[in-house]
């Protein structure tokens, strides 16, 4: 489960928590700190079975933070790089 991500602000990437992403930065550019793929925040489920987390917008098996990690870390094929 991804519980933090990077936020593009003031021309650089900043590590933020899932709580900040959901409450303050929901409409901003967010990426995985490991593979640099774009991510989106998800709230916890109403029944409490799923905690708040991030998911890659485009699935990537080469990221250890992804739920379908294949065991070999590699950069995302479509990294989110802003400058």
N, C-alpha and C positions, 0 to 999 in steps of 0.2 A: 504494500500500500504506500503510495507516495503522499507524504505529509508536509512537504515543503516544495517550493519551486522558486524560479527566478523571475523577477518583475523588471521590465525595461522602464527605467525612469531616470531623468536627468542625464541622458546619454550613456548610461551604464546599467549593468545587470545587478540586482539586489536580491538576496535570499529573503523570502517571506514565508510565513506559515499559512496553512490552509485556512485558519480563522481570518487572517488578514485578507487573503484572496477573496473569501466569500463575503466579507463585510465592507471592505474598503476598495478593492481593486478588481471587481468582477468583470469589468469591461476592458481591462488592460491586456497588453501582450504578456503572456506567461509561458515559460519554457521549463523543461526538465533540466536540473542542474547537471545531470550525468550525460545524457545523449544530445541535449539541446533541441529536442523535438518539442513542438507546441503542445501545451497541456491545457486542460480546462478543469475548474474546480467542481466538485460534486458535494452537496450537503449530505449529512447523515440521514439515514432512512428513518421514517416516522416510527417504525417498530423497533429501532435500536439495533437491528441485525447488521447494518453496514455503517461504519464510521465515515466521517467526512474525509475526502481524499481527492487527489488529482488523477486524471487519466490522460494518456496521450491522445491527441486528436486523431492522429494517424498511427495505428498500431505499429509497434516496433519490437521485434523479438530479441534485438541486440542490446536491450537496456535491462539492467538488473532490477530496476524499479517497476518494470512492466509485469503484468500478471502472467504473460506467456513468454517469459525469458527463456531463451534456448541455451544459456550457459556460456555464450561468447559475447563479451561486451564490444560494441562498436558504435560509432556515431550514427545518429539518425539520418536516414537517406534524404530527408527534407528538413534540415536544421533551421531553427528560427534565429537568424543572425541580423540584428539591427545595428546600424551605426549612425 
